[in-house]
Amino acid sequence: MSDAAQPTAAEVRAAADAVKTALDRHLQAVERRTGDDDPAVYDAFNALAAAAEVYDELLYDRYDEVTPFEIPSAEDSLPPYAGPEEPHAVSVLIRRDYAVAEPARLLAQAQRLADLDPDGHEGDALPTAGAGVHAALGVVFGEYEADEIASRHKEFGLEEGDSTLWVSAAEELPAPGEWLGAPFDEADPAMVVCRFDVSSVFDEDELDEDADDDVPDHS
């Protein structure tokens, strides 16, 4: 990394302060938890993990030093790999979640596609008068590849949620059509070679860095 791109000492210090704040809030949440599944503890844990990850990255970029913190990764949630040493085939399983944040925008995009090629959508329920989001989703996702929708989701009125990609090993390809009836039923975590997750819980923008917004003390 060039000197120009390095974080400043002040940025590293601010990240360290954010870890301290997140640590205090995590302890407060634990002390006040209402049960084993208290959502406040869960949220505080994720905030602490995200803060520690940001600090660790900035510390390394600025000073070439690391912390003893270990942030659980997707691989940590998987069982030990039990697949073939030399896979002859792989399955790529992808899940991406979206919220329909702007239905009007989605409907407009689907209508535009229908207007450009009215004959090409004769079998679909077009988002013309009286049709809704269900029909619009069918038109948009039928027209564009999943990767293009991922890169242009805002144009279609969609808001990204979590996503995950599993690369799963296999001895050989299944017979054509063998799993089409239930394509995800046989996903075996023990066969996963690698996994990539994206979630807002690891997004530093989700951190609340307002040190004055403390939990009130009711003791």
C-alpha positions as CSV (number, residue, x, y, z in Angstrom):
1,M,0.0,0.0,0.0
2,S,1.3,3.4,-0.9
3,D,1.9,6.1,1.7
4,A,-1.0,8.2,0.2
5,A,-3.4,5.4,0.7
6,Q,-2.4,4.5,4.3
7,P,-4.8,5.4,7.1
8,T,-3.7,8.2,9.3
9,A,-2.7,7.7,12.9
10,A,-5.9,9.6,13.9
11,E,-8.0,7.1,12.0
12,V,-6.3,4.2,13.7
13,R,-6.8,5.9,17.1
14,A,-10.5,6.5,16.3
15,A,-10.9,2.8,15.4
16,A,-9.3,1.8,18.7
17,D,-11.8,4.1,20.5
18,A,-14.6,2.5,18.6
19,V,-13.5,-1.0,19.8
20,K,-13.4,0.3,23.4
21,T,-16.9,1.7,23.1
22,A,-18.2,-1.5,21.5
23,L,-16.6,-3.5,24.2
24,D,-18.3,-1.5,27.0
25,R,-21.7,-1.8,25.2
26,H,-21.2,-5.5,24.8
27,L,-20.5,-5.9,28.5
28,Q,-23.5,-3.8,29.4
29,A,-25.8,-5.9,27.2
30,V,-24.4,-9.1,28.7
31,E,-25.0,-7.8,32.2
32,R,-28.6,-6.8,31.4
33,R,-29.5,-9.7,29.2
34,T,-33.0,-11.2,29.6
35,G,-32.2,-14.7,28.4
36,D,-29.9,-16.9,26.3
37,D,-31.2,-15.4,23.1
38,D,-31.3,-11.7,24.1
39,P,-31.2,-9.7,20.8
40,A,-29.4,-6.9,22.5
41,V,-26.5,-9.2,23.3
42,Y,-26.5,-10.5,19.7
43,D,-26.4,-7.0,18.3
44,A,-23.6,-5.9,20.7
45,F,-21.6,-9.0,19.7
46,N,-21.8,-8.2,16.0
47,A,-20.9,-4.5,16.6
48,L,-17.9,-5.5,18.6
49,A,-16.8,-8.0,16.0
50,A,-17.1,-5.4,13.2
51,A,-15.3,-2.8,15.2
52,A,-12.4,-5.1,16.0
53,E,-12.1,-6.1,12.4
54,V,-11.9,-2.5,11.2
55,Y,-9.3,-1.7,13.9
56,D,-7.2,-4.8,13.0
57,E,-7.2,-3.8,9.3
58,L,-6.2,-0.2,9.9
59,L,-3.6,-1.1,12.4
60,Y,-2.0,-3.5,9.9
61,D,-2.2,-1.0,7.0
62,R,-0.7,1.8,9.1
63,Y,1.9,0.0,11.3
64,D,2.2,-3.5,9.9
65,E,1.0,-4.9,13.2
66,V,-1.8,-7.2,14.1
67,T,-4.1,-7.9,17.1
68,P,-4.8,-11.1,18.9
69,F,-8.5,-10.8,18.0
70,E,-10.0,-13.6,15.9
71,I,-13.2,-12.7,14.1
72,P,-15.2,-15.9,13.2
73,S,-15.4,-16.4,9.5
74,A,-17.9,-18.3,7.4
75,E,-15.4,-21.2,7.3
76,D,-15.5,-21.4,11.1
77,S,-19.2,-22.3,10.9
78,L,-18.6,-25.2,8.6
79,P,-17.8,-28.8,9.7
80,P,-14.4,-30.3,8.7
81,Y,-14.1,-30.9,5.0
82,A,-15.0,-34.5,4.2
83,G,-15.0,-34.4,0.4
84,P,-12.6,-35.9,-2.1
85,E,-9.0,-34.8,-2.1
86,E,-9.1,-34.3,-5.9
87,P,-12.7,-33.3,-6.9
88,H,-13.7,-34.0,-10.4
89,A,-16.7,-31.7,-10.3
90,V,-18.0,-28.8,-8.3
91,S,-21.4,-27.3,-7.5
92,V,-21.7,-23.6,-7.0
93,L,-24.6,-22.7,-4.7
94,I,-25.6,-19.0,-4.5
95,R,-28.1,-17.2,-2.4
96,R,-28.7,-13.5,-2.6
97,D,-31.5,-11.7,-0.7
98,Y,-33.2,-8.5,-1.8
99,A,-35.9,-6.3,-0.3
100,V,-38.3,-4.7,-2.8
101,A,-37.5,-1.2,-1.6
102,E,-39.2,0.7,-4.5
103,P,-42.0,-1.3,-6.0
104,A,-42.9,1.5,-8.4
105,R,-39.4,1.5,-9.9
106,L,-39.5,-2.3,-10.2
107,L,-42.9,-2.1,-12.0
108,A,-41.6,0.6,-14.3
109,Q,-38.5,-1.4,-15.3
110,A,-40.6,-4.5,-16.0
111,Q,-43.1,-2.5,-18.1
112,R,-40.2,-1.0,-20.1
113,L,-39.0,-4.5,-20.9
114,A,-42.5,-5.6,-21.9
115,D,-42.9,-2.6,-24.1
116,L,-39.6,-3.2,-25.9
117,D,-40.4,-6.8,-26.7
118,P,-44.2,-7.4,-26.3
119,D,-44.1,-10.6,-28.3
120,G,-41.3,-12.1,-26.3
121,H,-43.3,-12.0,-23.0
122,E,-46.6,-13.5,-24.3
123,G,-46.4,-16.3,-21.7
124,D,-45.6,-14.1,-18.8
125,A,-48.0,-12.1,-16.6
126,L,-46.9,-8.6,-17.7
127,P,-46.9,-5.7,-15.2
128,T,-49.6,-3.8,-17.1
129,A,-52.7,-2.4,-15.4
130,G,-53.8,-4.6,-12.5
131,A,-50.6,-6.7,-12.3
132,G,-48.1,-6.3,-9.5
133,V,-44.7,-7.0,-8.0
134,H,-44.9,-10.8,-8.5
135,A,-45.3,-10.3,-12.2
136,A,-42.6,-7.6,-12.4
137,L,-40.1,-9.9,-10.6
138,G,-40.8,-12.6,-13.1
139,V,-40.2,-10.3,-16.1
140,V,-37.0,-8.7,-14.6
141,F,-35.4,-11.9,-13.4
142,G,-36.4,-13.6,-16.6
143,E,-34.6,-11.0,-18.7
144,Y,-31.3,-10.5,-16.8
145,E,-28.7,-12.8,-15.4
146,A,-28.4,-13.0,-11.6
147,D,-25.0,-11.3,-11.6
148,E,-26.3,-8.4,-13.7
149,I,-29.2,-7.9,-11.3
150,A,-26.7,-7.9,-8.4
151,S,-24.7,-5.2,-10.0
152,R,-27.7,-3.1,-11.0
153,H,-30.2,-3.9,-8.2
154,K,-30.9,-0.2,-7.4
155,E,-32.1,0.4,-10.9
156,F,-34.8,-2.3,-10.3
157,G,-35.9,-0.8,-6.9
158,L,-34.2,-3.6,-4.9
159,E,-32.1,-3.3,-1.8
160,E,-29.4,-5.8,-1.0
161,G,-29.6,-8.1,2.0
162,D,-27.2,-10.9,2.9
163,S,-25.6,-13.2,0.3
164,T,-23.6,-16.3,0.4
165,L,-21.7,-18.5,-2.2
166,W,-20.7,-22.1,-1.5
167,V,-18.3,-24.0,-3.7
168,S,-19.0,-27.7,-3.0
169,A,-16.9,-30.6,-4.2
170,A,-18.2,-33.7,-5.9
171,E,-16.7,-36.9,-7.3
172,E,-18.5,-36.5,-10.6
173,L,-21.3,-34.5,-12.2
174,P,-24.8,-35.8,-11.4
175,A,-26.9,-37.2,-14.3
176,P,-28.7,-34.6,-16.4
177,G,-31.9,-33.5,-14.7
178,E,-31.2,-35.6,-11.6
179,W,-31.5,-32.8,-9.0
180,L,-33.7,-30.3,-10.8
181,G,-36.8,-31.2,-8.8
182,A,-35.1,-30.2,-5.5
183,P,-31.9,-28.4,-6.3
184,F,-30.9,-27.4,-2.8
185,D,-31.9,-30.4,-0.8
186,E,-28.6,-32.2,-1.0
187,A,-26.3,-29.2,0.0
188,D,-23.8,-30.9,2.3
189,P,-21.7,-28.4,4.4
190,A,-19.0,-31.1,4.8
191,M,-18.4,-31.0,1.1
192,V,-17.9,-27.2,0.9
193,V,-14.4,-26.3,-0.4
194,C,-14.8,-22.6,0.3
195,R,-17.5,-20.2,1.2
196,F,-18.0,-16.4,0.8
197,D,-20.5,-14.4,2.8
198,V,-21.6,-10.8,2.6
199,S,-23.7,-9.3,5.4
200,S,-24.4,-5.9,6.8
201,V,-23.4,-7.1,10.3
202,F,-19.8,-6.9,9.1
203,D,-20.2,-3.5,7.5
204,E,-18.3,-0.8,9.4
205,D,-21.0,1.7,8.3
206,E,-23.4,-0.2,10.7
207,L,-21.3,0.8,13.7
208,D,-22.7,3.4,16.0
209,E,-19.7,5.6,16.7
210,D,-21.5,8.1,18.9
211,A,-19.7,7.7,22.1
212,D,-22.2,10.0,23.9
213,D,-25.1,7.7,23.2
214,D,-24.6,5.5,26.2
215,V,-27.1,3.0,27.6
216,P,-28.7,4.7,30.7
217,D,-27.8,3.4,34.1
218,H,-30.9,2.3,35.9
219,S,-29.1,0.9,38.9
